[in-house]
Structures are given as structure tokens and as C-alpha cells.
Amino acid sequence: MALHHRFGHRDLLRCRFALSPAWETQEAIRTLSRPDRQGYHLPWLQRIRAAAAGLDLRPLWLLMPRRGHSTDFISPPPSGPGVSFEEEIALIRASDPAVAREDMRRSLACTPGALDSDTGRALLADPARAVRELADLLERAWSVLIEPHWPRLRALLEADVLFHSRRLADGGLESLFDGLHPDLSWDSASLTLTIERPSAHERVLGGQGLLLMPSAFIWPSIAGGFDPPWQPTVVYPARGIGALWTPAREDTPAALARLMGRARANVLCALEEPATTSALAHRLGLAPSTVSAHLKVLHAAGLLISARHGHQVRYERTPLAIALTTGEPPVS
């Protein structure tokens, strides 16, 4: 059994990456009910436990079966590479009630007894109301579970996109797909991307291409198979989640701190992975304006390079900066 994504030649040119705050929100909700997913996220669970206790997530959990169809309209594939949660929740609120009802019915049918439960019957009896109430619940969950931690999460996801974009540039789709997940395989002869799963499904991309989306909370699973009208999408575990919730390192070399000042040296050493100003500010506990000032000086000194991705600018250390922070001589 497997999910097959069938590519045409136009689809090969239309593979792209995106991030989704709404997806991370619904996967965080799923993680709260799945002990098998919680290992890497125990520090996060401790931080949000008290606030999460005030959320009644049972209607959303009912639409997230362990196997089978999960409701698509509550976490649709994003329309662009850098959408905000506000943009995504507006799209969810605008869902067609008739389409949402069928979407929910398919999910409820995957859990024994869910269709006949009081909550299941209420969701299907008034889908317009269900859309409003589910969107309200997702918005509350975002504010409690994800929004306070979004700069850290976004930095992780952006670093993953940068890493895999380089793999794509270096080795093409075969190199890219080879490193995403053990259950995913690429057949260049038939132009087919396959995800091993308990059920059989096929999606012909038809020129739409494929959206690739890293996620912190989907680990250790992989997701795909969004049905029309949604963009064909594969969601995979982001690299580096093992260190996601660890405190920032405090090992700035003393000599480097004396050379350029402790605060500026801390900013340079914190750039172990490319990051934005806001991500660094969150990581270091500093005001974004302070971090921005340090980045400008480091960039002007030739210690950083910058690259724009959508509306954001990510900074990365140059070989000289790597040598200064690690003590290793730059490669000539």
C-alpha cells in the first residue's frame, strides 16, 4: 500500500517549499493527544501545559484519526512561501460549509463511533457553525501553543528549507527526495514520488507541481495526499528538532568577546544556522532592533552574508566568521 504522486514534465519545474503556522498549530494539537510524538517536545509540553488545560480540543481531535483521512480544510496547504497565521485562519473561516461537511464526514468515518457521537452529529448538522467554531478554537490554540514559540519554530523550518534547497540545487529532485523521510522514495523512470502508508491512493499532479512543507510537530510521520481542490503537498519532519527546545548555548569564546564586545560576539556565535533578525532576537532574548544593529555591523565587516526569502532576510556566517567562532582556519 502506498500514496503515489504522479509527476508530469511541467510538475518537475513547479516544486516549491512553504511554511505554515496553521499546520504547525493543528499538528501541535495532534501531538498533545499522541504520546508517541511527544519525545522531542517534552520541554514545550511543560511550558504550555497549564495554558493548554483551558482548551477543549476534543472537536479537533475527533477530526484527526490515527489512520485515514484528516480534515483538510482546518489546515489547508499555504498559498505562498511565507503566509501568516492571520491569512491562513481567514481562509479557514471562508471554507464552503458543504465542502467542509463532507471533509469532516470522511474524517469522522475513520474513527469507530465518531459519526454517531454527540460532537460528530453536531459538527455535521450545522457545518457553517462548525467552521466558525473550529476556526475560533484553532485561533485560541495558535495563541497558546504556537505563537509564543513561533520565532524559534520558524527559524528551524527556514533552516530546513535552506538546507534542502541546496540539496535540490546540487543534485536535483532525486537528491532532494532521498533525504526527506525513510518512507518516501522517488522513481525517476516513471516520475513517481511514493509514500509508504497503510492505504492505497494516487494523485496525478497535472501541472500543479508539488508543495514541500517541513514541520516540527509531524515527527516521526510524513503526510501527503491532499485531495482537490488543494495543492498536492508533502509534509515531512524538519531537520534539527532534537535541539529545538534546548537553551541557547553560552560558549562565546572569551577572546572573540574581547575583540568585538560580548553582545555582538553572541549574535555572531548564535548563527550556527542561517536565521532572520526576529529568530535571533527570540533566541538571544534581545530586542529585534538591537540584534538588527549588530547584524548590520557584522555584515559591513564582511562576517555575514544575507539573502532575501520572500519578505524576510536571513543572515549566514562567512568562512572568516566561522573561523573566528570555531577556531578552525577558513578553507582556502
Secondary structure, 3 states (H helix, E strand, C coil): CEEEEECCCCHHHCCEECCCHHHHHHHHHHHHCCHHHCHHHHHHHHHHHHHHCCCCCHHHHHCCCCCCCCCCCCCCCCCCCCCCHHHHHHHHHCCCHHHHHHHHHHHHCCCCCCCCCHHHHHHHHCHHHHHHHHHHHHHHHHHHHHHHHHHHHHHHHHHHHHHHHHHHHHHHHHHHHHCCCCCEEEECCCCEEEEECCCCEEEECCCCCCEEEEECCCCCCCEECCCCCCCCEEEEECCCHHHCCCCCCCCCCHHHHHHHCHHHHHHHHHCCCCEEHHHHHHHHCCCHHHHHHHHHHHHHCCCEEEEEECCEEEEEECHHHHHHHHCCCCCC
